[in-house]
């Protein structure tokens, strides 16, 4: 079992969110589900808590009956090796939600995600501040990341991926 697990608390949409996330990611599966019994804070049989896994990472969800809400300062960062994966996840996760600058979005449940192409991490790790600055300027103009544009910006200043 992993030492630290992301735990998402919903008012009443945890089961819907669990099913949605499992449907969005290719390498995802649902785990255990528990329902409220007699004497619980929600009606008997109502979804209480459950787990799911994405790429070997376990997540837990809970219907708390109260709206705790989600803050954009806490996001789930997804490293995408291909533009195809960026596009697919972006389209699915942003449907019914809101999109933001620099690869950030909030899904229809209010959970914040960063959908980031692997190439961005590579080019931002360059020790040459001029190269990093140029890529940052291009990146700051994007909503959904474009891997080819980021790579081109890096190559314009002599970088090689």
MDTraj code that builds the backbone (N, CA, C; nanometers):
import mdtraj as md
import numpy as np

residues = "UNK UNK UNK UNK UNK UNK UNK UNK UNK UNK UNK UNK UNK UNK UNK UNK UNK UNK UNK UNK UNK UNK UNK UNK UNK UNK UNK UNK UNK UNK UNK UNK UNK UNK UNK UNK UNK UNK UNK UNK UNK UNK UNK UNK UNK UNK UNK UNK UNK UNK UNK UNK UNK UNK UNK UNK UNK UNK UNK UNK UNK UNK UNK UNK UNK UNK UNK UNK UNK UNK UNK UNK UNK UNK UNK UNK UNK UNK UNK UNK UNK UNK UNK UNK UNK UNK UNK UNK UNK UNK UNK UNK UNK UNK UNK UNK UNK UNK UNK UNK UNK UNK UNK UNK UNK UNK UNK UNK UNK UNK UNK UNK UNK UNK UNK UNK UNK UNK UNK UNK UNK UNK UNK UNK UNK UNK UNK UNK UNK UNK UNK UNK UNK UNK UNK UNK UNK UNK UNK UNK UNK UNK UNK UNK UNK UNK UNK UNK UNK UNK UNK UNK UNK UNK UNK UNK UNK UNK UNK UNK UNK".split()
xyz = np.array([
    [0.0849, -0.1187, 0.0000],
    [0.0000, 0.0000, 0.0000],
    [0.0889, 0.1243, 0.0000],
    [0.0493, 0.2237, -0.0788],
    [0.1275, 0.3466, -0.0836],
    [0.1111, 0.4228, 0.0477],
    [0.2122, 0.4958, 0.0861],
    [0.2143, 0.5664, 0.2134],
    [0.1177, 0.6845, 0.2159],
    [0.1101, 0.7593, 0.1064],
    [0.0220, 0.8760, 0.1001],
    [-0.0753, 0.8540, -0.0154],
    [-0.2037, 0.8702, 0.0136],
    [-0.3083, 0.8484, -0.0849],
    [-0.3947, 0.9734, -0.0964],
    [-0.4251, 1.0131, -0.2184],
    [-0.5146, 1.1261, -0.2406],
    [-0.6553, 1.0864, -0.1989],
    [-0.7201, 1.1709, -0.1190],
    [-0.8544, 1.1453, -0.0668],
    [-0.9419, 1.2628, -0.1068],
    [-1.0396, 1.2373, -0.1922],
    [-1.1273, 1.3421, -0.2443],
    [-1.2636, 1.3330, -0.1762],
    [-1.3069, 1.4416, -0.1153],
    [-1.4323, 1.4435, -0.0412],
    [-1.5372, 1.5240, -0.1180],
    [-1.6484, 1.4607, -0.1460],
    [-1.7584, 1.5198, -0.2215],
    [-1.8804, 1.5322, -0.1305],
    [-1.9707, 1.6198, -0.1692],
    [-2.0978, 1.6280, -0.0966],
    [-2.1780, 1.5012, -0.1238],
    [-2.2014, 1.4730, -0.2544],
    [-2.2831, 1.3564, -0.2900],
    [-2.2511, 1.2996, -0.4277],
    [-2.1367, 1.3337, -0.4842],
    [-2.1032, 1.2890, -0.6194],
    [-1.9833, 1.1941, -0.6246],
    [-1.9443, 1.1357, -0.5138],
    [-1.8240, 1.0524, -0.5102],
    [-1.8353, 0.9309, -0.6017],
    [-1.9488, 0.8643, -0.6023],
    [-1.9629, 0.7459, -0.6873],
    [-1.9571, 0.7850, -0.8346],
    [-2.0245, 0.8933, -0.8711],
    [-2.0204, 0.9422, -1.0088],
    [-1.8778, 0.9806, -1.0487],
    [-1.8067, 1.0472, -0.9587],
    [-1.6678, 1.0870, -0.9862],
    [-1.5787, 0.9645, -1.0036],
    [-1.5914, 0.8664, -0.9165],
    [-1.5122, 0.7442, -0.9261],
    [-1.5327, 0.6797, -1.0634],
    [-1.6570, 0.6623, -1.1041],
    [-1.6865, 0.5992, -1.2334],
    [-1.6322, 0.6842, -1.3485],
    [-1.6434, 0.8167, -1.3356],
    [-1.5942, 0.9065, -1.4397],
    [-1.4435, 0.8945, -1.4554],
    [-1.3694, 0.9027, -1.3458],
    [-1.2232, 0.8969, -1.3542],
    [-1.1750, 0.7629, -1.4098],
    [-1.2408, 0.6556, -1.3714],
    [-1.2034, 0.5238, -1.4233],
    [-1.2299, 0.5169, -1.5740],
    [-1.3326, 0.5871, -1.6215],
    [-1.3638, 0.5861, -1.7652],
    [-1.2699, 0.6764, -1.8451],
    [-1.2116, 0.7778, -1.7822],
    [-1.1269, 0.8749, -1.8514],
    [-0.9876, 0.8192, -1.8792],
    [-0.9305, 0.7504, -1.7831],
    [-0.7924, 0.7038, -1.7941],
    [-0.7882, 0.5593, -1.8436],
    [-0.7002, 0.5347, -1.9406],
    [-0.6881, 0.4009, -1.9994],
    [-0.6398, 0.2983, -1.8974],
    [-0.5518, 0.3391, -1.8097],
    [-0.4906, 0.2457, -1.7142],
    [-0.5504, 0.2669, -1.5747],
    [-0.6838, 0.2613, -1.5693],
    [-0.7543, 0.2839, -1.4425],
    [-0.8494, 0.1682, -1.4141],
    [-0.8761, 0.1505, -1.2852],
    [-0.9734, 0.0482, -1.2457],
    [-1.0367, 0.0878, -1.1137],
    [-1.1603, 0.0485, -1.0970],
    [-1.2315, 0.0735, -0.9716],
    [-1.1837, -0.0256, -0.8666],
    [-1.1883, 0.0168, -0.7429],
    [-1.1507, -0.0689, -0.6313],
    [-1.2726, -0.1012, -0.5468],
    [-1.2539, -0.0940, -0.4182],
    [-1.3612, -0.1285, -0.3256],
    [-1.4615, -0.0137, -0.3132],
    [-1.5839, -0.0500, -0.2780],
    [-1.6910, 0.0472, -0.2543],
    [-1.7623, 0.0070, -0.1262],
    [-1.7895, 0.1045, -0.0414],
    [-1.8695, 0.0815, 0.0789],
    [-1.9911, 0.1731, 0.0731],
    [-2.1017, 0.1210, 0.1225],
    [-2.2258, 0.1988, 0.1263],
    [-2.2667, 0.2186, 0.2718],
    [-2.3384, 0.3266, 0.2969],
    [-2.3854, 0.3549, 0.4316],
    [-2.4851, 0.2482, 0.4744],
    [-2.4758, 0.2098, 0.6012],
    [-2.5697, 0.1145, 0.6588],
    [-2.6692, 0.1859, 0.7475],
    [-2.7404, 0.1096, 0.8272],
    [-2.8355, 0.1668, 0.9231],
    [-2.7613, 0.2570, 1.0208],
    [-2.8202, 0.3666, 1.0560],
    [-2.7629, 0.4554, 1.1568],
    [-2.6546, 0.5478, 1.1049],
    [-2.6264, 0.5440, 0.9750],
    [-2.5251, 0.6332, 0.9188],
    [-2.5815, 0.7720, 0.8937],
    [-2.4954, 0.8656, 0.8617],
    [-2.5407, 1.0028, 0.8367],
    [-2.6142, 1.0198, 0.7029],
    [-2.6074, 0.9189, 0.6173],
    [-2.6774, 0.9205, 0.4890],
    [-2.7721, 0.8007, 0.4850],
    [-2.8711, 0.8015, 0.3966],
    [-2.9644, 0.6888, 0.3885],
    [-2.8931, 0.5558, 0.3609],
    [-2.9455, 0.4503, 0.4181],
    [-2.8909, 0.3165, 0.3992],
    [-2.8804, 0.2855, 0.2496],
    [-2.7660, 0.2298, 0.2085],
    [-2.7428, 0.1929, 0.0700],
    [-2.6793, 0.3020, -0.0135],
    [-2.6725, 0.4242, 0.0422],
    [-2.6095, 0.5352, -0.0286],
    [-2.4586, 0.5135, -0.0331],
    [-2.3979, 0.5488, -0.1449],
    [-2.2525, 0.5380, -0.1583],
    [-2.1854, 0.6163, -0.0461],
    [-2.0931, 0.5516, 0.0250],
    [-2.0192, 0.6176, 0.1315],
    [-1.8773, 0.6483, 0.0843],
    [-1.8012, 0.5441, 0.0553],
    [-1.6620, 0.5634, 0.0167],
    [-1.6211, 0.4568, -0.0836],
    [-1.5174, 0.4878, -0.1580],
    [-1.4674, 0.3922, -0.2555],
    [-1.3254, 0.4267, -0.2947],
    [-1.2671, 0.3382, -0.3706],
    [-1.1309, 0.3624, -0.4164],
    [-1.1219, 0.3311, -0.5648],
    [-1.0221, 0.3888, -0.6273],
    [-0.9906, 0.3578, -0.7656],
    [-0.8421, 0.3779, -0.7840],
    [-0.7918, 0.3248, -0.8948],
    [-0.6490, 0.3312, -0.9221],
    [-0.6270, 0.3839, -1.0632],
    [-0.5309, 0.4743, -1.0762],
    [-0.4873, 0.5242, -1.2062],
    [-0.3361, 0.5064, -1.2113],
    [-0.2892, 0.4314, -1.3095],
    [-0.1451, 0.4094, -1.3289],
    [-0.0752, 0.3672, -1.1998],
    [-0.1392, 0.2796, -1.1242],
    [-0.0793, 0.2297, -1.0018],
    [-0.0951, 0.3200, -0.8810],
    [-0.1555, 0.4370, -0.8980],
    [-0.1763, 0.5332, -0.7893],
    [-0.3189, 0.5169, -0.7370],
    [-0.3338, 0.4920, -0.6071],
    [-0.4654, 0.4739, -0.5470],
    [-0.5235, 0.6075, -0.5023],
    [-0.6532, 0.6232, -0.5239],
    [-0.7293, 0.7395, -0.4798],
    [-0.8499, 0.6895, -0.4006],
    [-0.8923, 0.7670, -0.3028],
    [-1.0140, 0.7364, -0.2281],
    [-1.1111, 0.8517, -0.2450],
    [-1.2400, 0.8182, -0.2476],
    [-1.3448, 0.9191, -0.2560],
    [-1.4468, 0.8933, -0.1458],
    [-1.5111, 1.0005, -0.1015],
    [-1.6086, 0.9934, 0.0080],
    [-1.7237, 1.0872, -0.0219],
    [-1.8454, 1.0405, 0.0037],
    [-1.9622, 1.1277, 0.0089],
    [-1.9775, 1.1694, 0.1540],
    [-1.9537, 1.2963, 0.1820],
    [-1.9576, 1.3442, 0.3203],
    [-2.0917, 1.4046, 0.3582],
    [-2.1756, 1.4366, 0.2590],
    [-2.3028, 1.5006, 0.2888],
    [-2.2900, 1.6509, 0.3044],
    [-2.1699, 1.6993, 0.3191],
    [-2.1418, 1.8425, 0.3269],
    [-2.0520, 1.8780, 0.2103],
    [-2.0601, 2.0022, 0.1664],
    [-1.9770, 2.0446, 0.0549],
    [-1.8477, 2.1040, 0.1079],
    [-1.7407, 2.0270, 0.1007],
    [-1.6102, 2.0758, 0.1412],
    [-1.5481, 2.1604, 0.0313],
    [-1.5805, 2.1276, -0.0937],
    [-1.5260, 2.2000, -0.2075],
    [-1.3801, 2.1641, -0.2325],
    [-1.3331, 2.2040, -0.3475],
    [-1.1956, 2.1796, -0.3864],
    [-1.1305, 2.3129, -0.4178],
    [-1.0053, 2.3274, -0.3816],
    [-0.9310, 2.4507, -0.4059],
    [-0.8332, 2.4282, -0.5213],
    [-0.8204, 2.5251, -0.6130],
    [-0.7304, 2.5068, -0.7255],
    [-0.5833, 2.4983, -0.6865],
    [-0.5498, 2.5383, -0.5659],
    [-0.4112, 2.5269, -0.5208],
    [-0.3678, 2.3829, -0.5011],
    [-0.4629, 2.2931, -0.4947],
    [-0.4361, 2.1493, -0.4848],
    [-0.4828, 2.0877, -0.6156],
    [-0.3897, 2.0336, -0.6937],
    [-0.4270, 1.9784, -0.8234],
    [-0.3613, 1.8433, -0.8440],
    [-0.4155, 1.7693, -0.9384],
    [-0.3594, 1.6415, -0.9768],
    [-0.2815, 1.6634, -1.1056],
    [-0.1525, 1.6376, -1.1003],
    [-0.0597, 1.6621, -1.2103],
    [-0.0463, 1.5335, -1.2910],
    [-0.0767, 1.5415, -1.4207],
    [-0.0691, 1.4239, -1.5069],
    [0.0398, 1.4459, -1.6112],
    [0.1428, 1.3639, -1.6066],
    [0.2523, 1.3684, -1.7033],
    [0.2113, 1.2872, -1.8255],
    [0.2080, 1.3525, -1.9417],
    [0.1617, 1.2887, -2.0649],
    [0.2750, 1.2795, -2.1656],
    [0.3188, 1.1584, -2.2007],
    [0.4304, 1.1438, -2.2943],
    [0.3975, 1.1837, -2.4380],
    [0.2684, 1.1901, -2.4737],
    [0.2320, 1.2239, -2.6119],
    [0.1278, 1.3348, -2.6151],
    [0.1226, 1.4057, -2.7264],
    [0.0192, 1.5071, -2.7453],
    [-0.1180, 1.4418, -2.7532],
    [-0.1229, 1.3216, -2.8074],
    [-0.2492, 1.2482, -2.8142],
    [-0.3088, 1.2304, -2.6739],
    [-0.2242, 1.1951, -2.5778],
    [-0.2735, 1.1775, -2.4404],
    [-0.3142, 1.3115, -2.3802],
    [-0.2369, 1.4165, -2.4057],
    [-0.2752, 1.5507, -2.3591],
    [-0.4143, 1.5843, -2.4117],
    [-0.4339, 1.5683, -2.5416],
    [-0.5617, 1.6026, -2.6051],
    [-0.6770, 1.5207, -2.5486],
    [-0.6549, 1.3898, -2.5363],
    [-0.7606, 1.3008, -2.4881],
    [-0.8015, 1.3348, -2.3449],
    [-0.7040, 1.3466, -2.2566],
    [-0.7361, 1.3761, -2.1171],
    [-0.7955, 1.5160, -2.1017],
    [-0.7399, 1.6105, -2.1745],
    [-0.7904, 1.7483, -2.1693],
    [-0.9378, 1.7523, -2.2091],
    [-0.9686, 1.6885, -2.3209],
    [-1.1063, 1.6908, -2.3707],
    [-1.2025, 1.6238, -2.2728],
    [-1.1652, 1.5093, -2.2202],
    [-1.2542, 1.4356, -2.1306],
    [-1.2690, 1.5048, -1.9953],
    [-1.1573, 1.5460, -1.9360],
    [-1.1635, 1.6050, -1.8024],
    [-1.2245, 1.7454, -1.8019],
    [-1.2073, 1.8198, -1.9100],
    [-1.2598, 1.9567, -1.9120],
    [-1.4076, 1.9629, -1.9486],
    [-1.4626, 1.8533, -2.0021],
    [-1.6043, 1.8542, -2.0404],
    [-1.6924, 1.8816, -1.9184],
    [-1.7679, 1.9888, -1.9242],
    [-1.8543, 2.0274, -1.8124],
    [-1.7822, 2.1041, -1.7041],
    [-1.6515, 2.1251, -1.7222],
    [-1.5724, 2.1993, -1.6231],
    [-1.5266, 2.3313, -1.6809],
    [-1.4141, 2.3782, -1.6327],
    [-1.3578, 2.5042, -1.6811],
    [-1.2101, 2.4845, -1.7121],
    [-1.1623, 2.5547, -1.8146],
    [-1.0214, 2.5467, -1.8512],
    [-0.9513, 2.6742, -1.8079],
    [-0.8222, 2.6598, -1.7828],
    [-0.7426, 2.7713, -1.7354],
    [-0.6101, 2.7730, -1.8097],
    [-0.5359, 2.8750, -1.7876],
    [-0.4055, 2.8933, -1.8506],
    [-0.3069, 2.7850, -1.8053],
    [-0.2113, 2.7559, -1.8931],
    [-0.0963, 2.6695, -1.8613],
    [-0.1328, 2.5260, -1.8260],
    [-0.2271, 2.4690, -1.9002],
    [-0.2574, 2.3279, -1.8828],
    [-0.3424, 2.2930, -1.7632],
    [-0.3999, 2.3919, -1.6964],
    [-0.4836, 2.3663, -1.5793],
    [-0.6295, 2.3621, -1.6208],
    [-0.7047, 2.2771, -1.5528],
    [-0.8495, 2.2738, -1.5714],
    [-0.9141, 2.2271, -1.4424],
    [-1.0409, 2.2597, -1.4301],
    [-1.1223, 2.2040, -1.3229],
    [-1.2271, 2.1177, -1.3898],
    [-1.2398, 1.9932, -1.3450],
    [-1.3391, 1.9047, -1.4045],
    [-1.4788, 1.9415, -1.3544],
    [-1.5782, 1.8684, -1.3990],
    [-1.7171, 1.8991, -1.3645],
    [-1.7471, 1.8839, -1.2156],
    [-1.6559, 1.8242, -1.1408],
    [-1.6726, 1.8084, -0.9962],
    [-1.5975, 1.9169, -0.9179],
    [-1.5194, 1.9983, -0.9895],
    [-1.4413, 2.1029, -0.9246],
    [-1.2998, 2.0628, -0.8883],
    [-1.2595, 1.9400, -0.9234],
    [-1.1240, 1.8931, -0.8955],
    [-1.0291, 1.9532, -1.0000],
    [-0.9176, 2.0098, -0.9541],
    [-0.8200, 2.0720, -1.0438],
    [-0.7187, 1.9704, -1.0940],
    [-0.6879, 1.9821, -1.2222],
    [-0.5927, 1.8944, -1.2895],
    [-0.4937, 1.9786, -1.3666],
    [-0.3719, 1.9302, -1.3773],
    [-0.2710, 1.9853, -1.4666],
    [-0.2379, 1.8761, -1.5670],
    [-0.2654, 1.9026, -1.6941],
    [-0.2398, 1.8048, -1.7996],
    [-0.1163, 1.8543, -1.8741],
    [-0.0025, 1.7891, -1.8486],
    [0.1276, 1.8428, -1.8884],
    [0.2051, 1.7434, -1.9753],
    [0.2492, 1.7892, -2.0935],
    [0.3311, 1.7002, -2.1764],
    [0.4702, 1.6812, -2.1145],
    [0.5221, 1.5621, -2.1245],
    [0.6535, 1.5285, -2.0698],
    [0.7611, 1.6233, -2.1211],
    [0.7493, 1.6652, -2.2464],
    [0.8512, 1.7522, -2.3050],
    [0.8669, 1.8825, -2.2254],
    [0.7615, 1.9316, -2.1650],
    [0.7714, 2.0567, -2.0900],
    [0.8654, 2.0426, -1.9705],
    [0.8529, 1.9354, -1.8969],
    [0.9424, 1.9135, -1.7822],
    [1.0875, 1.9053, -1.8271],
    [1.1093, 1.8424, -1.9408],
    [1.2460, 1.8289, -1.9926],
    [1.3053, 1.9650, -2.0288],
    [1.2300, 2.0460, -2.1015],
    [1.2863, 2.1733, -2.1462],
    [1.2983, 2.2739, -2.0329],
    [1.2098, 2.2687, -1.9354],
    [1.2198, 2.3609, -1.8221],
    [1.3335, 2.3239, -1.7274],
    [1.3883, 2.2042, -1.7424],
    [1.5013, 2.1610, -1.6591],
    [1.6355, 2.2051, -1.7164],
    [1.6329, 2.2688, -1.8333],
    [1.7573, 2.3147, -1.8959],
    [1.8260, 2.4162, -1.8037],
    [1.9559, 2.4109, -1.7970],
    [2.0320, 2.5009, -1.7089],
    [2.0519, 2.6405, -1.7690],
    [2.0159, 2.6567, -1.8962],
    [2.0303, 2.7862, -1.9634],
    [1.9037, 2.8692, -1.9401],
    [1.9128, 2.9761, -1.8604],
    [1.7937, 3.0562, -1.8297],
    [1.7297, 3.1198, -1.9532],
    [1.8072, 3.1487, -2.0568],
    [1.7499, 3.2084, -2.1783],
    [1.6560, 3.1093, -2.2468],
    [1.6955, 2.9830, -2.2511],
    [1.6111, 2.8800, -2.3127],
    [1.4832, 2.8605, -2.2311],
    [1.4997, 2.8501, -2.1003],
    [1.3848, 2.8304, -2.0127],
    [1.2900, 2.9501, -2.0215],
    [1.3444, 3.0708, -2.0211],
    [1.2625, 3.1909, -2.0286],
    [1.1821, 3.1946, -2.1585],
    [1.2465, 3.1599, -2.2694],
    [1.1762, 3.1610, -2.3980],
    [1.0606, 3.0605, -2.3976],
    [1.0857, 2.9424, -2.3480],
    [0.9795, 2.8405, -2.3416],
    [0.8680, 2.8882, -2.2474],
    [0.9050, 2.9482, -2.1356],
    [0.8046, 2.9995, -2.0410],
    [0.7151, 3.1047, -2.1066],
    [0.7733, 3.1918, -2.1862],
    [0.6944, 3.2949, -2.2552],
    [0.5916, 3.2307, -2.3488],
    [0.6322, 3.1287, -2.4203],
    [0.5400, 3.0582, -2.5098],
    [0.4354, 2.9833, -2.4270],
    [0.4799, 2.9160, -2.3223],
    [0.3902, 2.8390, -2.2360],
    [0.2813, 2.9271, -2.1749],
    [0.3171, 3.0464, -2.1312],
    [0.2222, 3.1355, -2.0638],
    [0.1094, 3.1825, -2.1567],
    [0.1253, 3.1643, -2.2844],
    [0.0220, 3.2028, -2.3805],
    [-0.0757, 3.0882, -2.4099],
    [-0.0465, 2.9717, -2.3561],
    [-0.1283, 2.8539, -2.3862],
    [-0.2330, 2.8298, -2.2795],
    [-0.3427, 2.7697, -2.3228],
    [-0.4413, 2.7157, -2.2299],
    [-0.4113, 2.5652, -2.2225],
    [-0.4505, 2.4898, -2.3256],
    [-0.4088, 2.3493, -2.3332],
    [-0.2690, 2.3480, -2.3944],
    [-0.1802, 2.2688, -2.3373],
    [-0.0435, 2.2632, -2.3871],
    [-0.0359, 2.1972, -2.5240],
    [0.0551, 2.2502, -2.6051],
    [0.0849, 2.1989, -2.7380],
    [0.2319, 2.1564, -2.7364],
    [0.2552, 2.0262, -2.7324],
    [0.3910, 1.9716, -2.7225],
    [0.4814, 2.0204, -2.8341],
    [0.4303, 2.0198, -2.9557],
    [0.5120, 2.0599, -3.0709],
    [0.5518, 2.2071, -3.0605],
    [0.4595, 2.2918, -3.0170],
    [0.4917, 2.4348, -3.0021],
    [0.5943, 2.4571, -2.8925],
    [0.5831, 2.3830, -2.7846],
    [0.6798, 2.3957, -2.6749],
    [0.8183, 2.3501, -2.7206],
    [0.8221, 2.2391, -2.7904],
    [0.9501, 2.1877, -2.8400],
    [1.0106, 2.2850, -2.9413],
    [0.9281, 2.3400, -3.0287],
    [0.9767, 2.4358, -3.1281],
    [1.0346, 2.5597, -3.0588],
    [0.9660, 2.6080, -2.9554],
    [1.0148, 2.7252, -2.8814],
    [1.1518, 2.6958, -2.8217],
    [1.1707, 2.5764, -2.7714],
    [1.2982, 2.5364, -2.7126],
    [1.4070, 2.5306, -2.8198],
    [1.3721, 2.4732, -2.9338],
    [1.4705, 2.4603, -3.0420],
    [1.5058, 2.5957, -3.1032],
    [1.4159, 2.6934, -3.0957],
    [1.4423, 2.8268, -3.1495],
    [1.5602, 2.8949, -3.0800],
    [1.5862, 2.8542, -2.9569],
    [1.6976, 2.9138, -2.8816],
    [1.8114, 2.8144, -2.8624],
    [1.8172, 2.7185, -2.9544],
    [1.9319, 2.6264, -2.9532],
    [1.9174, 2.5034, -2.8685],
    [1.7990, 2.4786, -2.8182],
    [1.7791, 2.3579, -2.7370],
    [1.7559, 2.2355, -2.8239],
    [1.7770, 2.1196, -2.7663],
    [1.7563, 1.9936, -2.8367],
    [1.6921, 1.8950, -2.7406],
    [1.5757, 1.8417, -2.7813],
    [1.5038, 1.7467, -2.6949],
    [1.5411, 1.6060, -2.7349],
])
top = md.Topology()
chain = top.add_chain()
for i, resn in enumerate(residues, 1):
    res = top.add_residue(resn, chain, resSeq=i)
    for name in ("N", "CA", "C"):
        top.add_atom(name, md.element.get_by_symbol(name[0]), res)
traj = md.Trajectory(xyz[None], top)
